[in-house]
Amino acid sequence: MSASPEKVLIIRFSSVGDIVLSSLLVRAFRKRFPSCRLDYVVKEEYADLVMHNSNITSVIRFPKSETLDDLKKLRARIQQNRYDLIIDIHDSLRSRFLTFGAKRVVRINKRKLARFLLVRFKINTYDAFNGAPSVALRYLEPVRAFGVEDDGAGLECFVGEEDEREVDILVQGSGFRSSQQFIGLCPSAKHYNKMWLKERFAEVASILSRTRNQPIVLFGFGENEVVRCNEIQNHIHSLRPVRRTLAESSLRPYGEPKTLNLSGKISLTETAAMMDKCSIVVTNDSGLMHLAAARKRNVVAIFGPTVKELGFFPFGTNSVVVENNGLRCRPCTHIGLASCPKGHFKCMNDISVEQVIASANTLLQ
């Protein structure tokens, strides 16, 4: 092994989940090389996720415009810094353009062939491609030769004091105590077929709220997610007293569930700070699921078209994944689709309220 790297760059442009999953790599590399300069390239809209990380020396923001001129300027900056090592865990045409001619570059093994065979033909060959660990662990693979190893501490997402203060102000201004614990709901995802049914999210939230005497907080970003969270909030308040379910025996007369809808109202780091107030987070397979895992929440994750071999299950926290293992059409995608290719959407339709409530109660006990 050559001399220890003194100037290192990590490239991961997006998105929320991938950046949060990279936190293990950042911490493990810093532990192995405590005195190195460790910079991180990320799209500016996700920079909040890494800006408070003390393991990172400098955050380099890639502009939202993402023009060729932006890429050229960023490449020139990278060349001027003369990094000893570049860790490319995005591995795209853009990241390869940025790293062309660099002194030493290592890249993630995305297991693209294994992924293609599993999604397209339902043939699982991951054992022949170094297995199917979490993506967080796959990010470590390119630097194993440098002695960088998993420390077993899971993921991280650092928040600032201002984030915590703003969240406390928001919670108290909405009529709740600062110390109040919530039932967290992340009912959206980037793609339609990764989202469980709105009505069932509402019913699960209502049951858990009545059972635990805890209000509900809804998280989401972007116009579509705000609309979805608003619809679920309205449905929660329109529900009649909870119908007979496996949870009914533990229900107590706490009255109508209270909700705090924060979709579209807070930043990513404020979301992380607010998740600290959640006893549990019920979520789809989404970036916010990884954020909840990074804050070490209890996580119930509802998986439809995707499977664990793809590497994006909750990592490093107490969690239960609810999925329909009996479907031969899973997985139908590795990132999500606008609709169910088969038209029946059984991967989500067959997951019941009772299953999710039972999983939540297992974690909360």
C-alpha positions in Angstrom: 0.0 0.0 0.0 1.3 3.4 -0.9 1.5 6.4 1.5 -1.6 7.3 3.3 -3.8 9.7 1.3 -3.7 13.3 2.6 -6.3 14.9 0.3 -9.4 12.9 -0.5 -12.6 13.7 -2.3 -15.9 11.8 -2.1 -18.4 12.3 -5.0 -22.1 11.6 -4.4 -24.4 14.2 -6.1 -27.8 12.9 -4.9 -30.3 11.9 -3.6 -31.4 12.0 0.1 -31.1 8.3 0.8 -27.8 7.7 -1.0 -26.2 10.7 0.7 -27.3 9.5 4.1 -26.1 6.0 3.3 -22.7 7.5 2.6 -22.3 8.7 6.2 -20.8 5.4 7.2 -18.1 5.7 4.6 -17.3 9.3 5.7 -17.0 8.3 9.4 -15.1 5.1 8.7 -12.6 6.8 6.4 -12.1 9.7 8.9 -11.4 7.1 11.7 -8.8 5.4 9.5 -7.2 8.6 8.4 -7.9 11.2 11.1 -5.6 13.9 9.8 -6.5 13.8 6.0 -8.4 16.5 4.2 -11.8 14.9 3.3 -14.0 16.9 0.9 -17.4 16.0 -0.4 -19.1 16.9 -3.7 -22.9 17.1 -3.6 -25.8 18.9 -5.4 -26.5 22.1 -3.6 -30.1 21.1 -2.8 -28.8 18.2 -0.6 -25.8 20.0 0.9 -27.6 20.4 4.3 -27.3 16.7 4.8 -23.5 16.9 5.0 -22.7 20.5 6.0 -22.8 19.7 9.8 -20.7 16.6 9.5 -17.5 17.3 11.4 -15.8 14.4 9.6 -15.9 16.4 6.4 -13.4 19.1 5.8 -15.2 21.0 3.0 -18.5 20.6 1.2 -18.3 21.4 -2.5 -21.7 22.3 -3.9 -22.7 21.3 -7.5 -25.2 24.0 -8.8 -28.8 23.1 -9.5 -28.4 24.2 -13.1 -26.1 21.3 -13.8 -24.9 22.7 -17.1 -21.8 21.6 -18.9 -20.1 24.9 -17.9 -20.9 24.0 -14.3 -19.2 20.6 -14.8 -16.2 22.2 -16.4 -15.7 24.7 -13.6 -16.1 21.9 -11.0 -13.6 19.7 -12.8 -11.1 22.6 -12.9 -11.5 23.1 -9.2 -11.0 19.4 -8.5 -7.9 19.3 -10.7 -6.5 22.4 -8.9 -6.9 20.6 -5.5 -4.8 17.7 -6.7 -6.5 15.0 -4.6 -4.5 11.9 -3.7 -7.6 9.8 -3.9 -11.1 10.3 -5.3 -13.9 8.0 -4.1 -16.6 8.0 -6.7 -19.7 6.4 -5.2 -22.1 8.0 -7.7 -20.4 6.5 -10.8 -22.2 8.4 -13.6 -21.1 10.0 -16.8 -20.9 13.3 -14.9 -18.8 11.9 -12.1 -16.5 10.2 -14.6 -16.1 13.5 -16.5 -15.1 15.2 -13.2 -12.5 12.5 -12.4 -11.0 12.0 -15.8 -7.2 12.2 -15.5 -7.2 12.2 -11.7 -4.3 10.7 -9.9 -6.2 7.8 -8.3 -9.9 7.1 -8.5 -11.9 4.2 -6.9 -15.5 3.5 -7.7 -18.5 1.7 -6.2 -19.4 -1.7 -7.6 -23.1 -1.2 -8.3 -23.6 -4.9 -9.3 -25.4 -3.7 -12.4 -25.5 -7.1 -14.1 -26.8 -8.8 -11.0 -29.4 -6.1 -10.6 -30.5 -6.4 -14.3 -30.9 -10.2 -14.0 -32.9 -9.9 -10.9 -35.2 -7.1 -12.0 -35.6 -8.3 -15.6 -35.6 -12.1 -15.3 -36.0 -12.7 -11.5 -32.7 -14.6 -11.5 -30.7 -13.9 -8.3 -27.0 -14.0 -8.9 -25.9 -11.6 -6.2 -23.8 -14.3 -4.5 -21.6 -14.3 -7.6 -21.1 -10.6 -7.3 -19.9 -10.3 -3.6 -23.3 -10.7 -2.1 -26.1 -8.2 -1.5 -25.1 -6.1 1.5 -26.6 -2.6 2.3 -25.5 0.1 0.0 -23.9 1.7 3.0 -21.5 -1.3 3.1 -21.1 -1.3 -0.7 -19.8 2.3 -0.4 -16.9 0.9 1.8 -15.8 -1.7 -0.7 -13.7 0.6 -2.9 -11.6 1.6 0.1 -11.2 -1.7 1.9 -7.7 -1.9 0.5 -6.9 1.2 2.6 -8.0 -0.6 5.8 -11.4 1.2 6.0 -13.9 -1.0 7.8 -17.5 -0.9 9.1 -17.4 0.3 12.7 -20.9 -1.0 13.4 -22.3 2.4 14.4 -24.8 2.7 11.5 -25.7 5.9 9.7 -25.5 9.5 10.7 -27.2 12.8 9.8 -26.0 15.7 11.8 -28.3 18.6 12.7 -27.4 22.1 13.9 -28.5 23.8 17.0 -30.6 26.2 14.9 -32.4 23.2 13.4 -33.3 21.9 16.8 -34.3 25.4 18.0 -36.5 26.0 15.0 -38.2 22.6 15.4 -38.9 23.3 19.1 -40.4 26.7 18.2 -42.6 25.0 15.5 -43.8 22.3 17.8 -44.6 24.6 20.7 -46.3 27.1 18.3 -48.5 24.3 17.1 -49.8 23.6 20.7 -47.5 20.6 21.6 -44.9 20.2 24.2 -41.3 20.4 23.2 -40.7 17.0 24.8 -43.8 15.4 23.2 -43.3 12.2 21.3 -44.9 11.7 17.9 -45.9 8.9 15.5 -43.9 9.8 12.4 -45.4 9.2 8.9 -43.4 9.4 5.7 -46.2 8.4 3.2 -44.6 9.5 0.0 -41.8 8.4 -2.4 -40.3 9.7 -5.7 -42.2 7.0 -7.7 -45.8 6.0 -7.5 -45.5 2.3 -7.2 -43.3 2.6 -4.1 -46.1 4.3 -2.1 -48.5 2.3 0.1 -52.2 3.3 0.0 -53.1 6.7 1.5 -56.1 5.4 3.3 -54.1 2.6 5.0 -51.4 5.1 6.1 -54.2 7.2 7.7 -55.7 4.2 9.5 -52.3 3.0 10.8 -51.5 6.5 12.1 -54.9 6.8 13.7 -54.6 3.4 15.5 -51.1 4.0 16.7 -52.0 7.5 17.9 -55.0 6.3 19.9 -53.0 3.3 21.2 -50.0 5.3 22.3 -51.6 8.6 23.1 -49.2 10.3 20.8 -49.9 12.9 18.0 -49.0 12.3 14.4 -46.4 14.2 12.4 -46.3 14.0 8.6 -43.1 14.5 6.6 -42.7 15.3 2.9 -41.0 17.5 0.3 -42.2 18.9 -3.0 -45.6 19.8 -4.3 -46.8 16.2 -4.9 -45.8 15.1 -1.4 -47.5 18.1 0.2 -50.7 17.2 -1.6 -50.5 13.6 -0.5 -49.7 14.5 3.1 -52.7 16.9 3.1 -55.0 14.2 1.8 -53.8 11.7 4.5 -54.2 14.3 7.2 -57.7 15.0 6.1 -58.5 11.3 6.0 -57.1 10.8 9.5 -59.5 13.4 10.8 -62.4 12.0 8.9 -62.1 8.5 10.2 -64.7 7.3 12.6 -63.7 5.7 15.9 -61.2 2.9 14.9 -62.9 -0.1 13.5 -62.3 -3.6 14.9 -58.7 -4.6 14.3 -56.1 -6.6 16.1 -55.1 -3.4 18.0 -58.6 -2.6 19.3 -58.0 -4.4 22.6 -55.3 -1.9 23.5 -57.1 1.3 22.4 -58.0 3.8 25.0 -60.5 6.7 24.8 -57.9 9.4 24.1 -60.2 11.1 21.5 -59.5 12.2 18.0 -55.8 11.9 17.0 -53.9 15.2 16.7 -51.8 15.8 13.7 -48.9 18.1 12.8 -48.4 18.3 9.0 -44.8 19.5 8.3 -44.7 18.5 4.6 -43.1 21.3 2.6 -42.5 23.4 5.7 -39.1 22.4 7.0 -35.7 21.6 5.7 -34.0 18.2 5.5 -32.0 18.8 8.7 -35.0 20.2 10.5 -36.8 17.0 9.4 -34.0 14.9 11.0 -34.3 17.0 14.2 -38.1 16.5 14.3 -37.6 12.8 13.8 -35.8 12.7 17.1 -39.2 13.4 18.6 -40.8 10.3 17.0 -41.2 7.1 18.9 -41.6 5.3 15.6 -41.5 6.2 11.9 -43.8 4.4 9.4 -42.5 4.9 5.9 -42.3 3.8 2.3 -39.0 2.8 0.7 -37.7 6.4 0.4 -34.9 8.8 1.3 -36.7 9.8 4.5 -36.7 6.2 5.6 -32.8 6.4 5.6 -33.0 9.7 7.4 -35.1 8.0 10.1 -32.6 5.2 10.3 -29.7 7.7 10.6 -31.4 9.3 13.6 -31.8 5.7 15.1 -35.6 5.7 15.1 -37.8 2.6 15.2 -38.7 2.2 11.6 -41.5 0.3 9.9 -40.7 0.3 6.2 -43.3 -0.8 3.7 -41.7 -2.3 0.5 -43.6 -3.0 -2.7 -41.7 -3.3 -6.0 -38.2 -3.4 -4.5 -36.4 -6.1 -2.5 -33.5 -6.3 0.0 -30.9 -7.5 -2.6 -31.0 -4.0 -4.1 -29.4 -2.7 -0.9 -31.7 -0.1 0.3 -33.4 -1.6 3.3 -33.2 0.3 6.7 -29.6 0.1 8.0 -28.2 0.3 11.5 -31.5 0.9 13.5 -34.4 -1.1 14.9 -36.6 -1.8 12.0 -39.2 -4.2 10.4 -39.7 -4.4 6.7 -43.3 -5.3 5.7 -43.5 -6.8 2.2 -45.4 -9.3 0.1 -42.8 -12.1 -0.4 -45.2 -14.3 -2.3 -45.1 -12.4 -5.6 -43.1 -13.7 -8.4 -43.1 -10.3 -10.1 -41.0 -8.7 -7.4 -38.8 -6.8 -8.0 -40.1 -5.0 -11.0 -37.7 -2.1 -10.7 -34.7 -0.9 -8.7 -35.8 2.7 -8.3 -39.5 2.8 -8.8 -42.1 3.2 -11.6 -45.0 5.4 -12.4 -47.4 2.5 -12.3 -47.6 -1.3 -11.7 -46.4 -3.1 -14.8 -48.8 -5.9 -14.2 -51.8 -3.6 -13.4 -52.7 -5.4 -10.1 -50.4 -3.5 -7.7 -50.5 -6.6 -5.4 -47.2 -5.8 -3.9 -48.9 -2.9 -2.0 -52.5 -3.8 -2.2 -51.9 -7.1 -0.3 -50.2 -5.4 2.6 -52.8 -4.9 5.3 -53.2 -2.3 8.1 -53.0 -5.2 10.6 -49.6 -6.3 9.3 -48.1 -2.8 9.7 -49.7 -2.3 13.2 -48.3 -5.6 14.3 -44.8 -4.6 13.1 -45.0 -1.3 14.8 -46.1 -2.8 18.1 -43.2 -5.3 17.9 -40.8 -2.4 17.8 -42.5 -0.3 20.4 -42.6 -3.1 22.9 
